[in-house]
Amino acid sequence: MPRKQEPKFTLDPVPMDASVGAWYAAGNAGALKELVNSEVFRKAEAILKENSRPTRGSLRTSDVNSLSHAAFAGYCDAFHDLRKLCSAPTKINQSFSTSEWDHLQ
């Protein structure tokens, strides 16, 4: 049986926020990259992630479980976003082109 094909359509990319564009234009990415790759920052990142991750003892109820996972995901996302700010995207004007940003158009 042939496989269903997903409909193909193109999305107009949402322009980057002005403050993020100004960040790259000011040349701050290089200084942040040095900081993020420093030994002190890496140790601090590891400590925060290790202390916020869920453990067997902390997973008592579904509410506590959800909060614990959300806090850990928040740290992971924040550090990932900091690393993304270390190098400019190839097209600074058009960084987002996923359907989750369609509501802004």
C-alpha positions in Angstrom: 0.0 0.0 0.0 1.5 3.4 -1.0 2.4 5.7 1.8 0.5 8.9 2.3 2.4 12.0 1.4 2.4 15.0 3.6 1.1 18.2 2.0 4.0 20.4 1.1 3.7 24.2 1.7 6.1 26.9 2.4 6.0 29.3 5.4 7.1 32.8 5.4 9.7 33.1 8.1 9.0 35.4 11.0 11.5 38.2 11.4 13.9 38.0 14.3 13.2 40.1 17.3 15.0 43.5 17.1 16.8 42.9 20.4 18.3 39.6 19.2 19.3 41.1 15.9 21.0 44.0 17.9 22.8 41.4 20.0 24.5 39.9 16.9 25.1 43.3 15.3 26.9 44.5 18.4 29.3 41.6 18.2 28.4 40.2 21.7 28.4 36.6 20.5 32.2 36.1 20.7 32.4 37.4 24.3 29.5 35.1 25.3 31.1 32.1 23.6 34.2 32.6 25.7 32.1 32.8 28.9 30.0 29.8 28.1 33.0 27.7 27.3 34.9 28.7 30.4 35.5 26.1 33.1 33.7 28.0 35.8 30.5 28.4 33.7 30.6 24.7 32.7 30.9 23.7 36.4 28.0 26.0 37.4 25.9 24.5 34.6 26.6 21.0 35.6 25.8 21.7 39.3 22.5 23.4 38.4 21.4 20.6 36.1 22.5 17.9 38.6 20.6 19.5 41.5 17.4 20.1 39.5 17.1 16.7 37.8 14.5 14.3 39.0 15.5 11.4 41.2 13.7 8.4 42.5 13.3 10.0 45.9 11.8 13.2 44.5 9.2 11.5 42.3 6.4 11.0 44.7 3.2 12.3 43.0 2.3 13.2 39.5 2.3 16.9 40.4 5.7 16.8 42.0 7.0 14.7 39.1 5.7 17.2 36.5 7.2 20.2 38.3 10.5 18.4 38.7 10.7 17.5 35.0 9.6 21.0 34.1 12.4 22.6 36.2 15.0 20.4 34.7 13.8 21.1 31.2 13.9 24.8 31.9 17.6 24.7 32.8 18.4 22.6 29.8 16.5 25.0 27.5 18.1 28.0 29.0 21.7 26.7 28.6 20.9 25.5 25.1 19.5 29.0 24.2 22.7 30.6 25.6 24.8 28.4 23.3 22.6 29.4 20.4 23.4 33.1 21.1 27.1 32.3 20.7 27.0 32.1 17.0 24.8 34.1 14.6 22.4 32.2 12.3 23.1 32.2 8.6 20.2 34.5 7.9 19.8 36.9 10.7 16.6 38.5 9.4 14.8 35.1 9.1 15.7 32.8 12.0 12.3 31.2 12.6 10.4 29.3 9.9 8.4 26.7 11.8 4.6 26.5 11.9 4.6 27.2 15.7 5.2 30.9 14.9 2.3 31.3 12.4 0.1 33.0 15.0 2.4 36.0 14.9 1.8 36.8 11.2 
